[in-house]
Amino acid sequence: MRRTLNFALALLLSAAPAALAAEMRNVIPAEREAYHTVPMPPGFRVEHTELEGPVFADSRGMTLYTWPHDTLRNGVTGDSKKQSDCTDEKTTHTAGLMSPYPAGLELPDLDKRVACTTEWPPAYASDDAKPVGDFTLITRKDGRKQWAYDESALYTSRLDKVPGDVLGGTTRESGGGNDGPATRRPAQAPSAIPAGFAMLTTTSGRQLLTDKNFSVYMSDRDGPNTSNCDEQCARTWVPMLAPASAQPRGEWSVFERAPGVYQWAFRKRPLYSYSLDYDIRSLKGSDEAGWHNVYLQKTPAPPKHFTTQEALAGIVLADENGKTIYTYNCGDDSKDQLACDHPGAPQQYRLAICGGGDAARCLKTWPYVTAATDAKSDSRSWSIITIDPMTGLLAAADAPGALRVWAYRDRPVYTYARDLKAGDTFGVARGEHRGRRNGFTAFWVRDDYFGNTY
């Protein structure tokens, strides 16, 4: 039965009601990530986003995405360099890329299923367009020209409604490996960071790293462009030294911590690495009193009534009663790897996992996190959407029985009925391949817990 249910599935991303788009406010972070200005095609621009930093966008301000070539369990999919495999042809059967299911099973709702290019409109170029910097041109199989960045074909997402939306995909790493689908990624503008540093998209924000992917920290004890970390302190908290030729620029400065020895500072805060970090991308240094990871911009706070709770494997986001909040992940096994985690898509995948196809059982086992009548979001990342609880699809605000539910990245969030006390995470990894392909995972508030299956 499970095999039948999981392939009696499809994707139909319906347009969000106009009222939803109207409610989405263009909230710009107080501190936002700076970017390097690069040559762009006429009409292209850079949009600041809450979760992905600065991204390239088309003339309407819609985020541009790539579909990176990805190795799954039984093959590869996505775009190779200098070509597009997202076509106008509607897929009708499974591709067999995500075992143990075979290829050739008919996808459901074929009368409603759309082609890849409907979900992911290509960024077409005019016939006389010329390459601009790292933006190049590819010729599609139908003969039309399409823009590419770093030789990867560019698309917009039908989910995005207003400039600054990044609902189609993320650059955040899920840790799913080849267990998950081949997802799309926003095309990010190059971050304006000096040589020797790198950036990472995390749940907490756009995290600053060294070019070896180790974390960078700042201290509460320091003053503006002044380090109070003495010689003994510096054995543990190693100053991020700058070459003598380094010059201040933007939010970056250089100060002399000792005669002839220069240290980097960001927003006037001296920067360090942590000698006890044995993992890359660590957050462990921030557990030391007075020390913090560095973010070029932080992600918006969750709704004010939400809480955080200590769980066996980390810290989770929870509702006002302390119950762990979960997100739902889903990708179908078609060649074009369309996502099925959005309430604009048919809900058979989710219904199969949460209730064996029974909507009432799903509502009991995985209830939506409902929003109070007067609740509203202060960010674009979190929103309130209206759901038909018996179908899981988007509904009109005045539809009988409709629920106002909290959503993260326009996807509903849930609690799990078997979590009985604050910090319980018994719903983690419920679904296929530990929930990464089709299932649920806890909303870990730190990425060093993401992917835990406890």
Residue pairs with C-beta under 8 A, 6 or more apart in sequence:
1 356
2 352
3 101
5 348
5 351
5 352
5 356
5 357
6 101
6 349
6 352
6 432
6 438
7 94
7 101
7 105
7 106
7 107
7 108
7 333
8 108
8 348
9 107
9 108
9 332
9 340
9 346
9 348
9 349
9 352
10 107
10 108
10 109
10 110
10 112
10 113
10 332
10 340
10 345
10 346
10 348
11 113
11 114
11 119
11 332
11 338
11 339
11 340
11 345
11 346
12 109
12 112
12 113
12 114
12 344
12 345
12 346
13 114
13 119
13 158
13 159
13 338
13 342
13 344
13 345
14 344
14 393
14 394
15 158
15 344
16 159
16 161
16 344
16 394
16 410
17 394
17 396
17 397
19 397
20 161
20 383
20 385
20 394
21 161
21 162
23 383
23 384
24 161
24 162
24 165
24 380
24 383
25 380
26 162
26 163
26 164
26 380
27 50
27 300
27 378
27 379
27 380
28 48
28 164
29 48
29 50
29 297
29 298
29 300
31 267
31 296
31 297
31 298
32 48
32 53
32 54
32 296
32 297
33 48
33 53
33 54
33 191
33 192
33 199
33 206
33 296
33 297
34 54
34 191
34 192
34 250
34 251
34 296
35 46
35 53
35 54
35 189
35 190
35 191
35 192
36 189
36 190
36 191
36 192
38 133
38 134
38 189
38 190
39 132
39 133
39 134
39 135
40 46
40 56
40 132
40 133
40 135
41 125
41 129
41 132
41 135
41 147
43 58
43 59
44 56
44 57
44 58
44 59
44 64
44 135
44 147
45 56
45 57
45 59
45 61
46 54
46 55
46 56
46 57
46 189
47 54
47 55
47 56
47 57
47 61
47 63
47 163
47 164
48 54
48 164
49 55
49 63
49 164
49 165
49 166
49 186
49 380
50 164
50 297
50 299
50 300
50 379
50 380
50 381
51 166
51 170
51 172
51 201
51 299
51 381
51 409
52 63
52 166
52 170
52 171
52 186
52 188
52 201
53 188
53 189
53 191
53 199
53 201
53 206
53 296
53 297
54 188
54 189
54 191
55 63
55 64
55 166
55 186
55 187
55 188
55 189
56 63
56 64
56 149
56 154
56 187
56 188
56 189
57 63
57 64
57 163
58 64
58 123
58 156
60 163
61 162
61 163
61 164
62 156
62 157
62 160
62 163
62 165
63 156
63 157
63 160
63 164
63 165
63 166
63 168
63 186
63 187
64 123
64 147
64 149
64 154
64 155
64 156
64 186
64 187
65 120
65 154
65 155
65 156
65 157
65 168
65 169
65 184
65 185
65 186
65 187
66 79
66 149
66 152
66 153
66 154
66 155
66 184
66 185
66 187
67 78
67 79
67 85
67 86
67 120
67 152
67 153
67 155
67 182
67 184
67 185
67 337
68 78
68 79
68 152
68 182
68 185
69 76
69 77
69 78
69 79
69 80
69 81
70 76
70 77
70 78
70 178
70 182
70 183
71 178
72 97
72 98
72 178
72 181
72 182
73 97
73 98
73 99
73 178
73 179
74 96
74 97
74 98
74 99
75 95
75 96
75 97
77 85
77 95
77 97
77 182
77 335
77 336
77 337
78 85
78 182
78 337
79 85
79 86
79 152
79 153
81 151
81 152
82 136
82 138
82 148
82 151
83 138
83 153
84 122
84 138
84 140
84 141
84 146
84 153
85 335
85 336
86 116
86 117
86 120
86 122
86 153
86 155
86 336
87 115
87 116
87 117
87 141
87 336
88 115
88 116
88 117
88 142
89 115
89 116
90 110
90 113
90 114
90 115
91 107
91 113
91 115
91 116
91 334
91 335
91 336
92 106
92 107
92 110
92 113
93 103
93 104
93 105
93 106
93 107
93 334
94 101
94 102
94 103
94 104
94 105
94 107
94 332
94 333
94 334
95 103
95 333
95 334
95 335
96 102
96 103
96 104
96 333
97 103
97 182
97 333
97 335
97 337
98 179
98 181
98 331
98 333
98 433
98 437
101 333
107 113
107 332
107 334
108 346
108 348
109 346
112 346
115 336
116 336
116 338
118 158
119 157
119 158
119 336
119 338
120 155
120 156
120 157
120 158
120 168
120 184
121 155
121 156
121 158
122 140
122 144
122 146
122 153
122 154
122 155
123 146
123 147
123 153
123 154
123 155
123 156
124 144
124 145
124 146
124 147
125 137
125 145
125 146
125 147
126 145
127 145
129 137
129 145
129 147
130 137
131 137
134 149
134 150
135 147
135 148
135 149
136 147
136 148
136 149
136 151
137 145
137 146
137 147
137 148
138 145
138 146
138 148
138 153
139 145
139 146
140 146
146 153
146 154
147 153
147 154
148 154
149 187
152 187
154 187
155 184
156 168
157 165
157 167
157 168
157 169
157 184
158 168
159 165
159 167
159 168
159 342
159 344
159 410
160 166
160 167
160 168
164 380
165 380
166 186
166 409
167 342
167 409
167 410
168 184
168 186
169 183
169 184
169 185
169 186
170 183
170 185
170 186
170 201
170 409
171 185
171 186
171 188
171 201
172 201
172 202
172 203
172 447
173 201
174 180
174 329
174 436
174 450
174 451
175 450
175 451
176 433
176 436
176 437
176 451
179 433
179 434
179 436
179 437
180 329
180 331
180 433
180 436
180 437
181 331
181 332
181 333
181 337
181 339
181 437
182 331
182 337
183 331
183 337
183 339
191 199
191 206
191 296
192 249
192 250
193 199
193 208
193 252
193 296
194 242
194 246
194 249
194 252
194 264
195 211
196 210
196 211
196 240
197 208
197 209
197 210
197 211
197 216
198 208
198 209
198 210
198 211
198 213
199 206
199 207
199 208
199 209
199 296
200 206
200 207
200 209
200 213
200 281
201 207
202 281
202 447
203 299
203 444
203 445
203 446
203 447
203 450
204 283
204 293
204 295
204 298
204 299
204 445
204 446
204 447
205 295
205 296
205 297
205 298
205 299
206 295
206 296
206 297
207 215
207 281
207 293
207 294
207 295
208 215
208 216
208 266
208 271
208 293
208 294
208 295
208 296
209 215
209 216
209 280
209 281
210 216
210 240
210 273
212 280
213 280
213 281
214 273
214 274
214 277
214 280
214 281
214 282
215 273
215 274
215 277
215 280
215 281
215 282
215 283
215 285
215 293
215 294
216 240
216 271
216 272
216 273
216 293
216 294
217 237
217 271
217 272
217 273
217 274
217 285
217 286
217 291
217 292
217 293
217 294
218 266
218 269
218 270
218 271
218 272
218 291
218 292
218 294
219 228
219 229
219 237
219 269
219 270
219 272
219 290
219 291
219 292
220 290
220 291
220 292
221 228
221 229
221 290
222 228
222 229
222 269
222 270
224 268
224 269
225 253
225 255
225 265
225 268
225 270
226 255
226 270
227 239
227 255
227 257
227 263
227 270
229 237
229 239
229 270
229 272
235 275
236 274
236 275
236 276
237 272
237 273
237 274
237 275
237 291
238 272
238 273
238 274
238 275
239 257
239 263
239 270
239 271
239 272
240 263
240 264
240 270
240 271
240 272
240 273
241 261
241 262
241 263
241 264
242 254
242 262
242 263
242 264
243 262
244 260
244 262
246 254
246 262
246 264
247 254
248 254
251 266
251 267
252 264
252 265
252 266
253 264
253 265
253 266
253 268
254 262
254 263
254 264
254 265
255 262
255 263
255 265
255 270
256 262
256 263
257 263
257 270
263 270
263 271
264 270
264 271
265 271
266 294
266 296
269 294
271 294
274 282
274 284
274 285
274 291
276 284
276 285
277 284
277 285
279 448
281 447
281 448
282 448
283 293
283 446
283 447
283 448
284 448
285 291
285 293
286 292
286 293
299 381
300 378
300 379
300 380
300 381
300 382
301 378
301 379
302 317
302 382
303 371
303 375
303 377
303 382
303 406
304 378
305 319
305 320
305 372
305 375
306 317
306 318
306 319
306 320
306 325
307 317
307 318
307 319
307 320
307 322
308 315
308 316
308 317
308 318
308 445
309 315
309 316
309 318
309 322
309 324
309 422
309 423
310 423
311 324
311 423
311 424
311 425
311 442
311 454
312 423
312 425
312 454
313 425
313 428
313 449
313 452
313 454
314 444
314 445
314 446
314 448
314 449
314 452
315 444
315 445
315 446
315 449
316 324
316 325
316 423
316 425
316 442
316 443
316 444
316 445
316 449
317 324
317 325
317 442
317 443
317 444
317 445
318 324
318 325
318 422
319 325
319 369
319 415
321 422
322 421
322 422
322 423
323 415
323 416
323 419
323 422
323 424
324 415
324 416
324 419
324 423
324 424
324 425
324 427
324 442
324 443
325 369
325 413
325 414
325 415
325 442
325 443
326 366
326 413
326 414
326 415
326 416
326 427
326 428
326 440
326 441
326 442
326 443
327 408
327 411
327 413
327 414
327 440
327 441
327 443
328 341
328 350
328 411
328 412
328 414
328 439
328 440
329 341
329 431
329 435
329 436
329 437
329 438
329 439
329 440
329 441
330 339
330 340
330 341
330 349
330 350
330 437
330 438
330 439
331 337
331 338
331 339
331 340
331 341
331 437
331 438
332 338
332 339
332 340
332 349
339 345
340 346
340 349
340 350
340 438
341 350
341 411
342 410
342 411
343 385
343 387
343 392
343 393
343 394
343 407
343 410
343 411
343 412
344 393
344 394
346 393
347 391
347 392
347 393
348 357
349 438
350 362
350 392
350 438
351 357
351 358
351 359
351 362
351 392
352 438
353 430
353 431
353 432
353 438
353 439
353 440
354 361
354 362
354 365
354 366
354 440
355 361
355 362
355 363
355 364
355 365
355 366
359 389
359 390
359 391
359 392
360 390
362 392
363 389
364 417
365 416
365 417
365 418
366 414
366 415
366 416
366 417
366 427
366 440
367 414
367 415
367 417
368 387
368 389
368 403
368 405
368 406
368 412
368 413
368 414
369 405
369 406
369 412
369 413
369 414
369 415
370 403
370 404
370 405
370 406
371 384
371 404
371 405
371 406
373 404
375 384
375 404
375 406
376 384
377 383
377 384
381 408
381 409
382 406
382 407
382 408
383 406
383 407
383 410
384 404
384 405
384 406
384 407
385 394
385 404
385 405
385 407
385 410
385 412
386 394
386 395
386 396
386 397
386 399
386 402
386 403
386 404
386 405
387 393
387 394
387 395
387 402
387 403
387 405
387 412
388 394
388 395
388 399
388 401
388 402
389 401
389 402
389 403
390 401
395 402
396 402
397 404
405 412
405 413
406 412
406 413
407 413
408 443
413 443
414 427
414 440
415 427
416 424
416 426
416 427
416 430
416 440
418 424
418 426
418 427
419 425
419 426
419 427
425 442
425 454
427 440
427 442
428 435
428 440
428 441
428 442
428 452
428 453
428 454
429 435
429 439
429 440
429 441
429 453
430 439
430 440
431 437
431 438
431 439
431 440
432 438
432 439
433 439
434 453
435 441
436 451
441 450
441 451
442 452
444 450
444 452
